[in-house]
Amino acid sequence: MYISGLQKLTLLDYPEHLAAILFLDGCNFRCPFCHNSELVLGTSPEVEDNFYSEDEVLGFLKKRAGMLDGVCISGGEPTLHRDLPALITRIKELGYEVKLDTNGTNPDMLRRLLDDHLLDYIAMDIKAGRRNYAAAAGISKDALSKKTESDPAHSFLSFEEDQSGPGCSFLSRIQRSIDIIRNSGIDYEFRTTVVKGIHTEEDFEDISQWLAGRTLEFSNSAADLQKKDMRASVFAPSRTAETDDSIAALPDDRTQLSASSGKLRYYLQSFRDCDTILLPNHHFSAFTEEEMLRFLSIIKKTIPNASLRGMEP
């Protein structure tokens, strides 16, 4: 495996750990506010000067054993790499604990990594409320079939062909990942980067219910929507009536977590502009502290221990 970047020390990214960060390239999202555009778009492994070899990285980690105690694997979207389990196995053999950053679109890989006891912490991005997810993730019809040139593992997931059942979408994969993570038995967090120009209060009203146990199901009309070209309604950036109709709330008795509610961690983190934002000439900006606190108050209705990250309340 080629590794696109190595940060040799972080005191922030892995809670209560001194850690290194490995960055893997390629992503199946195109979040317009992403600050890792060079990782999202990927580069060719033929240009070896742009990459670390697996042996180079493992050699570094071997030398730092005893000084570092954790490794964060980030991206891009790491779970798109088929040989991710083999890499983490080698890292674990050196005695490190491993944290994975993910967008949650590959629940099967998450399940495999957890079943093999390869993860100690998972951080999953929640891009937006369910009706706004397509816009926040930069999903479009063209992108669904596009592949990067670097590696077949970077192929965009074919969300419409999800084997979970008729009418399944990328949101069903994300829901599966949320459920897997909440029941994993390891430490985890969910987090949202809050961007003025992408998010509104409605997003946080929905996220507060969603993460507190209100899952997503498609209505009986979802299959019909898919026949008409479901991508036009669910994956288009704009919100439509068809998108609203395809999301059915579950009964009220499923809106709260049970035994796992005490360990649910959710963070709001403020957008920070930089030169590598994916969308050029954007007009995104950060919300004020007062606005962030208002969003946090909405989340705290169902997730009392939610907090701001990178901002002092």
C-alpha positions in Angstrom: 0.0 0.0 0.0 1.1 3.5 -0.8 0.7 6.1 2.0 0.1 9.7 0.9 1.2 11.5 4.1 2.7 11.0 7.5 2.3 13.4 10.4 4.9 12.2 12.9 3.2 13.6 16.0 -0.3 14.8 17.1 -1.5 15.6 20.5 -5.0 16.3 19.4 -6.3 13.8 16.9 -6.3 10.7 19.1 -7.8 11.5 22.5 -5.4 10.7 25.4 -2.8 9.4 23.0 0.5 10.6 21.6 0.0 9.5 18.0 1.2 9.7 14.4 -1.3 10.2 11.5 -1.2 8.2 8.3 -3.1 9.8 5.4 -4.5 7.5 2.6 -5.6 9.1 -0.6 -8.8 8.8 -2.6 -12.3 9.5 -1.5 -15.8 8.7 -2.7 -17.1 12.1 -1.5 -16.5 15.5 -2.9 -17.4 17.7 0.1 -16.9 21.2 -1.3 -15.5 22.5 1.9 -12.9 19.7 2.3 -9.5 21.0 3.2 -7.7 17.9 2.0 -8.3 18.3 -1.7 -5.0 16.8 -2.7 -5.9 13.6 -0.8 -9.5 13.5 -2.1 -8.5 13.7 -5.7 -5.6 11.3 -5.4 -2.4 11.1 -7.3 -0.8 8.3 -9.2 1.3 5.8 -7.2 3.7 5.8 -10.2 5.0 9.1 -8.9 6.6 7.5 -5.9 8.2 10.7 -4.6 4.6 11.7 -3.5 4.2 8.6 -1.3 5.6 6.7 1.6 6.0 3.0 1.2 4.4 0.8 3.8 7.8 -0.4 4.9 9.0 3.2 5.4 6.1 4.0 7.6 6.3 0.8 9.6 10.1 1.4 10.1 9.3 4.9 11.5 6.7 3.5 13.8 9.0 0.7 15.0 11.6 3.4 16.0 9.0 5.4 17.8 7.5 2.5 19.8 7.4 3.5 23.4 7.3 7.2 22.6 4.1 7.1 20.6 1.2 4.9 21.7 -1.3 5.5 18.9 -1.7 5.7 15.1 -4.6 7.6 13.4 -5.5 6.4 9.9 -7.1 9.2 8.0 -7.6 10.4 4.4 -9.3 10.8 2.0 -11.4 7.8 2.9 -9.3 5.0 4.3 -11.9 2.3 4.1 -11.8 2.3 0.3 -8.4 0.6 0.4 -8.9 -3.2 0.2 -5.6 -3.8 1.9 -6.4 -1.6 4.9 -6.8 -4.6 7.2 -3.3 -5.9 6.3 -1.8 -2.5 7.1 -3.5 -2.2 10.4 -2.5 -5.7 11.4 1.2 -4.8 10.9 0.7 -1.6 12.9 -1.0 -3.5 15.8 1.9 -6.0 15.8 4.1 -3.1 16.8 2.0 -2.6 19.9 0.1 0.5 18.8 -3.6 1.3 19.3 -5.4 2.4 16.1 -7.9 5.2 15.5 -9.8 5.3 12.2 -11.3 8.4 10.6 -14.1 7.5 8.2 -17.1 9.0 6.4 -19.1 5.8 7.1 -19.8 4.8 3.5 -18.2 1.3 3.8 -19.9 -0.5 6.6 -18.7 -3.9 5.4 -15.0 -2.8 5.9 -15.9 -1.3 9.3 -17.5 -4.6 10.3 -14.5 -6.6 9.1 -12.0 -4.4 11.0 -14.0 -4.6 14.2 -14.5 -8.4 13.9 -10.7 -8.8 13.5 -10.1 -6.5 16.6 -8.1 -4.1 14.6 -9.6 -0.8 15.8 -9.5 0.9 19.2 -11.3 4.1 18.3 -13.5 5.3 15.4 -14.2 8.9 14.5 -17.0 9.1 11.9 -18.0 12.3 10.1 -21.7 13.2 10.0 -21.7 15.6 7.0 -25.1 17.2 7.5 -28.8 16.4 8.2 -30.2 13.6 6.1 -32.0 15.8 3.6 -28.9 18.0 3.1 -26.4 15.2 3.0 -25.9 15.1 -0.8 -25.0 18.8 -0.9 -22.6 18.5 2.0 -21.0 15.4 0.5 -20.8 16.8 -3.0 -22.6 13.9 -4.5 -23.8 14.1 -8.1 -24.9 11.7 -10.8 -21.6 12.0 -12.7 -19.6 11.3 -9.6 -21.4 8.1 -8.8 -19.7 6.2 -11.7 -16.4 8.1 -11.7 -13.1 6.4 -10.7 -9.8 8.0 -9.8 -6.8 6.9 -11.8 -4.7 5.9 -8.9 -6.1 2.6 -7.7 -9.3 0.5 -8.4 -9.9 0.6 -4.7 -10.7 4.3 -5.0 -13.8 3.5 -7.2 -16.8 5.4 -6.1 -19.2 3.1 -4.2 -22.2 2.1 -6.3 -24.8 3.3 -3.8 -27.8 2.3 -5.9 -26.6 -1.3 -6.0 -26.3 -1.6 -2.2 -27.2 -5.2 -1.4 -29.1 -4.2 1.7 -32.4 -4.2 -0.2 -34.6 -2.3 -2.6 -34.4 1.5 -2.4 -31.2 1.5 -0.4 -28.9 4.6 -0.8 -25.7 6.0 0.5 -27.7 7.1 3.5 -28.5 3.4 4.3 -24.8 2.7 4.2 -24.1 5.5 6.6 -26.9 4.4 8.9 -25.4 0.9 8.9 -22.1 2.4 9.9 -23.6 4.4 12.7 -25.3 1.3 14.1 -22.1 -0.8 13.8 -20.1 1.9 15.6 -22.6 2.4 18.4 -22.6 -1.3 19.1 -18.9 -1.8 18.6 -17.8 -1.9 22.2 -14.9 0.4 21.5 -14.5 4.2 22.0 -15.9 6.3 19.2 -17.1 9.7 18.3 -19.3 11.4 15.6 -18.5 14.9 14.5 -19.7 17.6 12.1 -17.6 20.3 10.5 -20.0 23.3 10.6 -19.9 25.5 7.5 -21.8 28.7 6.8 -23.1 28.2 3.3 -23.8 24.5 3.8 -25.5 24.1 7.2 -28.6 25.5 8.8 -30.4 24.9 12.1 -32.5 22.2 10.4 -29.4 20.1 10.0 -28.8 20.0 13.7 -32.4 19.4 14.5 -32.2 16.3 12.3 -28.8 15.1 13.5 -29.9 15.4 17.1 -32.7 12.9 16.4 -30.7 10.8 14.0 -27.8 10.1 16.3 -30.0 9.6 19.3 -31.5 6.6 17.7 -33.9 7.8 15.1 -32.8 5.8 12.0 -33.6 6.2 8.4 -36.0 4.1 6.4 -37.3 4.4 2.9 -41.0 4.7 2.4 -42.9 2.3 0.2 -42.5 4.6 -2.7 -38.7 4.5 -2.6 -38.4 1.7 -5.2 -40.6 3.7 -7.5 -38.4 6.7 -7.1 -35.4 4.6 -8.0 -37.0 3.4 -11.2 -37.6 7.1 -12.1 -33.9 7.7 -11.4 -33.5 7.9 -7.7 -30.2 9.6 -8.0 -31.9 12.7 -9.3 -33.8 13.0 -6.1 -31.6 11.6 -3.3 -28.1 12.5 -4.6 -28.9 16.0 -6.1 -27.7 18.9 -4.0 -31.1 20.5 -3.8 -33.8 19.4 -1.5 -36.9 18.1 -3.3 -40.4 16.8 -2.3 -39.4 13.3 -3.5 -36.4 13.3 -1.1 -38.7 14.3 1.7 -41.1 11.6 0.9 -38.4 8.9 0.8 -37.4 9.5 4.4 -39.8 8.0 6.9 -39.4 8.6 10.7 -39.6 5.6 13.0 -41.9 5.5 16.0 -41.2 7.7 18.9 -40.2 4.8 21.1 -37.0 4.4 19.0 -35.8 8.0 19.3 -33.6 7.5 22.3 -30.5 5.3 22.7 -30.6 2.6 25.2 -27.5 1.3 27.1 -25.1 3.0 24.8 -26.4 6.5 25.2 -23.9 7.3 28.0 -20.9 6.8 25.7 -22.2 8.6 22.7 -19.8 11.4 21.8 -20.6 14.1 19.3 -18.6 17.2 18.4 -19.3 20.3 16.4 -16.1 21.7 14.9 -15.9 25.0 13.1 -14.9 25.4 9.5 -11.5 26.8 8.9 -10.5 28.3 5.6 -7.2 27.4 3.9 -5.6 27.3 0.4 -6.5 23.6 -0.2 -10.3 23.8 0.1 -11.8 21.6 -2.6 -14.2 24.1 -4.2 -12.2 27.0 -5.7 -13.4 30.6 -5.2 -15.9 29.4 -2.5 -17.8 31.7 -0.2 -17.8 29.4 2.8 -17.0 30.8 6.2 -17.2 29.9 9.9 -20.2 30.5 12.1 -19.8 32.9 15.0 -19.4 31.4 18.5 -22.9 32.5 19.4 -24.3 30.6 16.4 -22.2 27.5 17.2 -23.5 27.6 20.7 -27.1 27.7 19.4 -26.5 24.7 17.2 -24.9 22.9 20.2 -28.0 23.6 22.3 -30.1 21.9 19.7 -27.9 18.8 19.7 -27.8 18.7 23.5 -31.6 18.1 23.6 -30.9 14.4 22.8 -27.1 14.2 23.3 -26.3 15.9 26.6 -22.6 15.4 26.4 -22.1 16.9 23.0 -19.6 19.7 22.8 -17.7 22.1 20.6 -14.3 21.2 19.5 -11.6 23.9 18.8 -13.8 26.6 20.4 -14.2 27.5 24.1 -17.9 27.8 25.0 
